[in-house]
Amino acid sequence: MKIRYNPIAIRAFAEAPSQIQKAFLKQAGFLVQNLHHPSLHAKKYDEARDRWQARVNRDWRFYFTIEGDTYVILDMIPHPRRPARPSMPLAGAKAGLLSEGIAGEKISVVRFPGTPT
């Protein structure tokens, strides 16, 4: 499996605190190896749009779709059911944007350091 990042995910990663970036890269590695890795707690988030949610850590989540042999990372945000800690600014889109869809957005292929190819 491969990973691609859409523009919202790229921005969310860049704006996230460094410890969240590091945790995301670790989780992205697990995702490439095994969608059902216990650390991910991956689950279908939106059946109609085939969107998935997985853990970055206890307080952050990332969202993705599966297109063939590629995971397309859509966004990374503080957990929607937990208030963001003051030291963790909201990165990327708000949770509501995920439900609006990203059809038609140009998907960029970006490799972050440590992300498997």
C-alpha positions, 0 to 999 in steps of 0.5 A, a space after each residue: 500500500 501507498 499513501 497520498 496526502 491531499 492539500 488539507 492534510 498537508 496543511 494540517 501536518 505542517 501546522 500540527 505540533 511537532 509531537 503530533 507530527 512525529 506520532 502521525 508519521 509512526 501511525 502512517 507507517 503502521 497504516 501502510 503495513 496493516 490497516 488493522 494494527 491495534 495502535 490505529 484503532 482504524 474504523 469506517 467513519 462514513 460508510 456512504 463516502 467510504 471514509 475511515 478514521 484512525 488515531 494519531 494519539 489519544 487526542 488526535 485523529 486522521 481521516 483517509 479513504 482507500 483508493 486501490 492500493 493507496 491510502 489518501 490522507 484527507 485531514 488530521 485534527 484534534 479528536 472531535 469529541 475532546 476539546 483541543 488542549 490550549 497547547 494544541 491549536 486546531 490544525 487543518 480543516 474543522 471536522 465539519 469540512 470532512 462531511 462536505 467532501 473534497 471531490 474535485 480537489 487536486 490530490 498532491 503526492 507528498 512524502 513526509 520524512 519517515 513515511 514509507 514509500 
